Amino acid sequence: MAVTVFEVEKKSPAQKLGIKPGDTLLTINGEEITDVLDYRFYQSNEKIVVEYIDHKGKIKKKKTKKEEFEELGLNFNTYLMDEKRSCRNKCVFCFIDQLPKGMRDSLYFKDDDSRLSFLFGNYITLTNLTEHEIDRIIKMHISPVNISVHTTNPELRVKMMANKNAGKVLEIIPRLNSAGIKMNCQLVLCPGYNDGQELEKSLNDLLEYENVECIACVPVGLSNHREGLAKLVPFNETTAGETIDIIEKFGDTSLEKYGERRCYAADEFYLLSKRKMPEADYYGDFLQLENGVGMWALLKKEAYDALEDLDCASLNKTVTLVTGVAAYPLIKDIALKCEEKVKGLKCNVFGIVNHYFGERITVAGLVTATDIYDQLQNKDLGEEILIPSSMLRSEGDMFLDSITVDELSEKLNIGIKVTECDGYSLIESIVG
């Protein structure tokens, strides 16, 4: 599949070759270019032979030499160079199916695209992979692959994902393992489905593969918008604790076998079970932060380290920190330590109850501007509000309910500062 060039960067190797917007890229070094993975892999060589069709319809083949990994300089209509691939599954736990009506259209799109996994760390179920793409992963040695496994029981996986191929594609995992492809795995756990003995089977199976680097076990998220969906029950204090016991048992096993703990419970399991959260050194290289594994420990360590180095004895300032219910105790603790360290500093902390999606949803990343406004209006908020960037879309300007930061700032009549989701940035934003 040929792709059309949208833009050619100035002074780039591609411009020197004479390629222009509107030309059609065919091959690089004789390899057909069908999407962004092909392009990025084959353009990395020092010696390049580009075959393309110019705007007059003539096929041209030109050579160039550049620095290894230097960008060729071509841009396309989309970063994937074609359309995103949507999910073919109907998972019983899918959070997108639990969204309320009336949100912006992009939020209802379910992606299951291996290219997004390699480019942005998205998790894929493997049900969309073709044989060509599996071969390409192995040939290019694209690693790691992030996989939503959920269970290694083929029949149960078919049931949970409502896809007849969901069990069969588990055979891809040993193929990738044999090829030396690293894998990060995710298990969304649903009580009565893939917890308990099924969880033990999944962890036992996955830890047999030396190239499964990390396994994140995450509790199912249940909103208040599950009309017509499968009946699921949330984890409670007892079942969350039992699940942690299983995960930690297999973590100890992998520590003995590989010298590192390769399976972890998401932070939410510790909060639900009311158990003490592990410290930062428990989580190794923090490979599963996107799944909420180790976020608490890392934020705490970074914030404490930043406070240790802080050179600010006094400051006449009042700020308001906004977070989700889950992170409230930690943010409150950090805020109190800031006040102890800096004389004259006052920190208000609000854990926003999620009425928009439902009270069982407690993470900061799903807090909306609507709930912030409803719970903060008429409160003494000091000089500014601090919110984590996880509350906003990637552009950094809009909440999930399509209200912008500027609009919320105007409604509350106070400035809002967006902080990065790390402890150093948090302390810097508080102190200023």
LUMMI-746346 format. One record per residue (C-alpha): residue number from 1; x, y, z. Coordinates in steps of 0.5 Angstrom, whole numbers. Example, Ala and Ser with C-alpha at 12.3 -4.5 7.8 and 13.67 -1.06 7.14 Angstrom:
<pts>
resi / px / py / pz
1 / 25 / -9 / 16
2 / 27 / -2 / 14
</pts>
This chain:
<pts>
resi / px / py / pz
1 / 0 / 0 / 0
2 / 3 / 6 / -2
3 / 3 / 13 / 2
4 / 2 / 20 / 0
5 / 7 / 25 / 3
6 / 4 / 31 / 6
7 / 10 / 35 / 8
8 / 18 / 35 / 7
9 / 22 / 38 / 12
10 / 27 / 44 / 10
11 / 34 / 42 / 9
12 / 32 / 34 / 10
13 / 35 / 29 / 6
14 / 28 / 28 / 3
15 / 28 / 35 / 1
16 / 35 / 34 / -2
17 / 33 / 28 / -6
18 / 27 / 32 / -9
19 / 21 / 29 / -6
20 / 15 / 34 / -6
21 / 9 / 34 / -2
22 / 4 / 30 / -6
23 / 9 / 25 / -8
24 / 7 / 18 / -7
25 / 13 / 14 / -3
26 / 13 / 7 / -5
27 / 19 / 3 / -2
28 / 26 / 5 / 2
29 / 31 / 0 / 1
30 / 27 / -4 / -3
31 / 22 / -5 / 3
32 / 15 / -3 / 1
33 / 12 / 2 / 6
34 / 5 / 1 / 9
35 / 5 / 5 / 15
36 / 9 / 9 / 20
37 / 13 / 2 / 23
38 / 16 / 1 / 16
39 / 18 / 8 / 15
40 / 21 / 9 / 22
41 / 25 / 2 / 21
42 / 27 / 3 / 14
43 / 29 / 10 / 14
44 / 34 / 9 / 20
45 / 40 / 6 / 16
46 / 45 / 11 / 13
47 / 45 / 9 / 6
48 / 38 / 10 / 3
49 / 35 / 8 / -3
50 / 28 / 11 / -4
51 / 23 / 9 / -9
52 / 17 / 14 / -10
53 / 12 / 17 / -15
54 / 13 / 24 / -17
55 / 7 / 29 / -18
56 / 7 / 28 / -25
57 / 6 / 20 / -24
58 / 13 / 18 / -26
59 / 17 / 13 / -22
60 / 23 / 15 / -19
61 / 29 / 12 / -15
62 / 34 / 16 / -12
63 / 40 / 14 / -7
64 / 42 / 18 / -1
65 / 47 / 18 / 5
66 / 45 / 21 / 12
67 / 47 / 20 / 19
68 / 45 / 13 / 22
69 / 38 / 14 / 25
70 / 37 / 21 / 22
71 / 30 / 23 / 20
72 / 29 / 22 / 13
73 / 24 / 28 / 13
74 / 18 / 26 / 11
75 / 11 / 27 / 14
76 / 4 / 24 / 13
77 / -3 / 26 / 14
78 / -3 / 22 / 20
79 / 2 / 19 / 25
80 / 0 / 12 / 23
81 / 0 / 14 / 16
82 / -7 / 11 / 15
83 / -13 / 10 / 20
84 / -13 / 7 / 27
85 / -15 / 0 / 28
86 / -21 / -1 / 32
87 / -22 / -6 / 38
88 / -26 / -12 / 35
89 / -28 / -15 / 42
90 / -33 / -14 / 47
91 / -30 / -15 / 54
92 / -35 / -15 / 60
93 / -30 / -10 / 63
94 / -29 / -5 / 58
95 / -29 / 2 / 61
96 / -31 / 5 / 54
97 / -38 / 2 / 54
98 / -39 / 5 / 61
99 / -38 / 12 / 59
100 / -44 / 16 / 60
101 / -48 / 19 / 54
102 / -46 / 26 / 51
103 / -39 / 26 / 51
104 / -34 / 28 / 45
105 / -34 / 23 / 40
106 / -27 / 21 / 40
107 / -27 / 18 / 47
108 / -32 / 13 / 45
109 / -27 / 10 / 40
110 / -24 / 3 / 42
111 / -17 / 2 / 39
112 / -13 / -4 / 39
113 / -7 / -2 / 34
114 / 0 / -5 / 35
115 / 3 / 1 / 32
116 / 0 / 5 / 38
117 / 3 / 0 / 43
118 / 10 / 1 / 40
119 / 9 / 9 / 39
120 / 5 / 11 / 45
121 / 5 / 4 / 50
122 / -2 / 3 / 49
123 / -4 / -4 / 51
124 / -7 / -9 / 45
125 / -11 / -16 / 46
126 / -7 / -19 / 40
127 / -14 / -20 / 36
128 / -12 / -15 / 31
129 / -5 / -18 / 29
130 / -4 / -21 / 22
131 / 1 / -26 / 21
132 / 5 / -21 / 17
133 / 5 / -16 / 23
134 / 7 / -22 / 28
135 / 13 / -23 / 23
136 / 14 / -16 / 22
137 / 15 / -15 / 30
138 / 20 / -21 / 30
139 / 24 / -19 / 24
140 / 24 / -11 / 26
141 / 25 / -14 / 34
142 / 20 / -9 / 36
143 / 20 / -9 / 44
144 / 17 / -9 / 48
145 / 10 / -11 / 46
146 / 4 / -9 / 51
147 / -1 / -14 / 52
148 / -8 / -14 / 55
149 / -8 / -22 / 57
150 / -13 / -22 / 62
151 / -13 / -29 / 63
152 / -9 / -35 / 60
153 / -15 / -40 / 60
154 / -17 / -40 / 52
155 / -24 / -41 / 54
156 / -25 / -36 / 59
157 / -21 / -31 / 55
158 / -27 / -32 / 49
159 / -32 / -31 / 54
160 / -29 / -25 / 57
161 / -28 / -22 / 51
162 / -33 / -24 / 47
163 / -29 / -26 / 41
164 / -28 / -33 / 38
165 / -21 / -32 / 37
166 / -19 / -29 / 43
167 / -16 / -36 / 46
168 / -13 / -38 / 40
169 / -8 / -31 / 39
170 / -5 / -33 / 46
171 / -1 / -38 / 42
172 / 3 / -31 / 39
173 / 6 / -30 / 46
174 / 10 / -36 / 46
175 / 12 / -34 / 39
176 / 14 / -27 / 41
177 / 18 / -30 / 47
178 / 22 / -35 / 43
179 / 24 / -29 / 38
180 / 27 / -25 / 44
181 / 21 / -20 / 44
182 / 20 / -17 / 51
183 / 13 / -17 / 53
184 / 9 / -13 / 59
185 / 2 / -16 / 61
186 / -4 / -13 / 64
187 / -9 / -17 / 67
188 / -16 / -13 / 69
189 / -19 / -18 / 74
190 / -26 / -19 / 75
191 / -29 / -22 / 81
192 / -32 / -29 / 79
193 / -28 / -29 / 73
194 / -21 / -29 / 73
195 / -19 / -28 / 80
196 / -17 / -33 / 85
197 / -15 / -40 / 82
198 / -16 / -37 / 75
199 / -11 / -31 / 77
200 / -6 / -37 / 79
201 / -6 / -40 / 73
202 / -5 / -34 / 69
203 / 1 / -32 / 73
204 / 4 / -39 / 73
205 / 3 / -39 / 65
206 / 6 / -32 / 64
207 / 12 / -33 / 69
208 / 14 / -39 / 65
209 / 16 / -34 / 59
210 / 23 / -31 / 61
211 / 21 / -25 / 56
212 / 15 / -23 / 60
213 / 18 / -17 / 64
214 / 12 / -15 / 68
215 / 5 / -17 / 69
216 / 0 / -11 / 72
217 / -6 / -14 / 76
218 / -11 / -9 / 76
219 / -18 / -9 / 79
220 / -24 / -8 / 74
221 / -27 / -1 / 74
222 / -34 / 0 / 75
223 / -38 / 6 / 73
224 / -45 / 8 / 74
225 / -47 / 7 / 67
226 / -47 / 0 / 66
227 / -54 / -1 / 63
228 / -55 / -7 / 59
229 / -48 / -10 / 61
230 / -46 / -16 / 64
231 / -47 / -16 / 72
232 / -40 / -15 / 75
233 / -38 / -14 / 82
234 / -33 / -10 / 85
235 / -27 / -12 / 89
236 / -28 / -11 / 97
237 / -23 / -10 / 103
238 / -23 / -18 / 103
239 / -23 / -20 / 96
240 / -17 / -15 / 95
241 / -13 / -17 / 100
242 / -14 / -25 / 98
243 / -12 / -22 / 91
244 / -6 / -19 / 93
245 / -4 / -25 / 97
246 / -4 / -29 / 90
247 / 0 / -24 / 87
248 / 5 / -23 / 92
249 / 6 / -30 / 92
250 / 8 / -31 / 85
251 / 12 / -24 / 86
252 / 16 / -28 / 91
253 / 17 / -34 / 86
254 / 19 / -30 / 80
255 / 24 / -26 / 85
256 / 28 / -33 / 86
257 / 27 / -35 / 79
258 / 29 / -29 / 75
259 / 32 / -24 / 81
260 / 27 / -19 / 80
261 / 19 / -19 / 82
262 / 15 / -19 / 75
263 / 8 / -19 / 78
264 / 5 / -13 / 82
265 / -2 / -11 / 84
266 / -4 / -4 / 82
267 / -4 / 1 / 88
268 / -12 / 1 / 88
269 / -12 / -6 / 91
270 / -8 / -4 / 97
271 / -12 / 2 / 98
272 / -18 / -3 / 98
273 / -15 / -8 / 102
274 / -13 / -2 / 107
275 / -6 / -5 / 107
276 / 0 / -1 / 107
277 / 3 / 1 / 100
278 / 10 / -2 / 99
279 / 16 / 3 / 98
280 / 19 / 5 / 92
281 / 25 / 0 / 92
282 / 19 / -6 / 91
283 / 17 / -4 / 84
284 / 24 / -5 / 81
285 / 24 / 0 / 74
286 / 17 / 2 / 75
287 / 15 / -1 / 68
288 / 7 / -1 / 70
289 / 6 / 6 / 72
290 / 1 / 7 / 66
291 / -3 / 1 / 70
292 / -3 / 5 / 76
293 / 3 / 0 / 79
294 / 7 / 4 / 84
295 / 5 / 11 / 82
296 / 4 / 12 / 90
297 / 11 / 10 / 92
298 / 14 / 14 / 86
299 / 10 / 20 / 87
300 / 12 / 20 / 95
301 / 19 / 18 / 94
302 / 20 / 24 / 89
303 / 16 / 29 / 93
304 / 20 / 27 / 99
305 / 27 / 28 / 96
306 / 25 / 34 / 93
307 / 23 / 37 / 100
308 / 29 / 34 / 102
309 / 33 / 39 / 97
310 / 28 / 45 / 98
311 / 32 / 51 / 99
312 / 26 / 56 / 102
313 / 25 / 57 / 109
314 / 18 / 62 / 108
315 / 13 / 64 / 103
316 / 7 / 68 / 104
317 / 2 / 63 / 100
318 / -4 / 59 / 100
319 / -5 / 54 / 94
320 / -11 / 49 / 93
321 / -9 / 42 / 91
322 / -14 / 38 / 87
323 / -14 / 30 / 86
324 / -18 / 24 / 86
325 / -21 / 20 / 92
326 / -15 / 15 / 92
327 / -9 / 19 / 92
328 / -12 / 24 / 97
329 / -9 / 21 / 103
330 / -2 / 22 / 100
331 / -3 / 29 / 97
332 / -5 / 31 / 104
333 / 1 / 28 / 107
334 / 6 / 31 / 102
335 / 2 / 38 / 103
336 / 3 / 38 / 111
337 / 10 / 36 / 110
338 / 11 / 42 / 105
339 / 7 / 47 / 111
340 / 12 / 44 / 116
341 / 18 / 46 / 111
342 / 16 / 52 / 109
343 / 14 / 57 / 114
344 / 7 / 61 / 112
345 / 5 / 56 / 106
346 / -2 / 54 / 107
347 / -4 / 48 / 102
348 / -12 / 46 / 102
349 / -13 / 39 / 99
350 / -19 / 37 / 96
351 / -20 / 29 / 94
352 / -26 / 30 / 89
353 / -32 / 25 / 89
354 / -33 / 23 / 82
355 / -41 / 24 / 81
356 / -40 / 24 / 74
357 / -38 / 17 / 73
358 / -39 / 14 / 80
359 / -37 / 14 / 87
360 / -33 / 8 / 85
361 / -28 / 11 / 81
362 / -23 / 14 / 85
363 / -17 / 16 / 80
364 / -15 / 23 / 79
365 / -15 / 22 / 72
366 / -22 / 21 / 71
367 / -24 / 27 / 75
368 / -28 / 32 / 71
369 / -29 / 40 / 71
370 / -36 / 39 / 73
371 / -34 / 35 / 79
372 / -29 / 40 / 81
373 / -33 / 46 / 80
374 / -39 / 43 / 84
375 / -35 / 41 / 90
376 / -30 / 47 / 90
377 / -35 / 53 / 89
378 / -36 / 58 / 94
379 / -29 / 55 / 98
380 / -23 / 59 / 100
381 / -18 / 57 / 95
382 / -13 / 61 / 96
383 / -8 / 64 / 90
384 / -9 / 58 / 85
385 / -11 / 51 / 84
386 / -6 / 46 / 82
387 / -9 / 40 / 78
388 / -5 / 34 / 75
389 / -4 / 33 / 68
390 / -7 / 26 / 68
391 / -14 / 30 / 69
392 / -13 / 33 / 62
393 / -13 / 30 / 55
394 / -6 / 30 / 51
395 / -6 / 37 / 49
396 / -7 / 39 / 56
397 / -13 / 44 / 55
398 / -19 / 40 / 56
399 / -22 / 35 / 62
400 / -26 / 29 / 60
401 / -33 / 33 / 60
402 / -30 / 37 / 55
403 / -29 / 43 / 59
404 / -23 / 47 / 58
405 / -18 / 49 / 64
406 / -19 / 56 / 62
407 / -27 / 55 / 63
408 / -26 / 52 / 69
409 / -21 / 58 / 72
410 / -26 / 63 / 69
411 / -32 / 60 / 73
412 / -28 / 59 / 79
413 / -25 / 66 / 79
414 / -18 / 63 / 80
415 / -12 / 61 / 76
416 / -11 / 54 / 75
417 / -4 / 51 / 74
418 / -3 / 44 / 71
419 / 3 / 40 / 74
420 / 6 / 34 / 71
421 / 5 / 27 / 75
422 / 11 / 27 / 79
423 / 14 / 29 / 86
424 / 19 / 34 / 84
425 / 14 / 38 / 79
426 / 9 / 38 / 85
427 / 13 / 41 / 90
428 / 16 / 46 / 85
429 / 9 / 48 / 83
430 / 7 / 48 / 90
431 / 13 / 53 / 92
432 / 13 / 56 / 86
</pts>
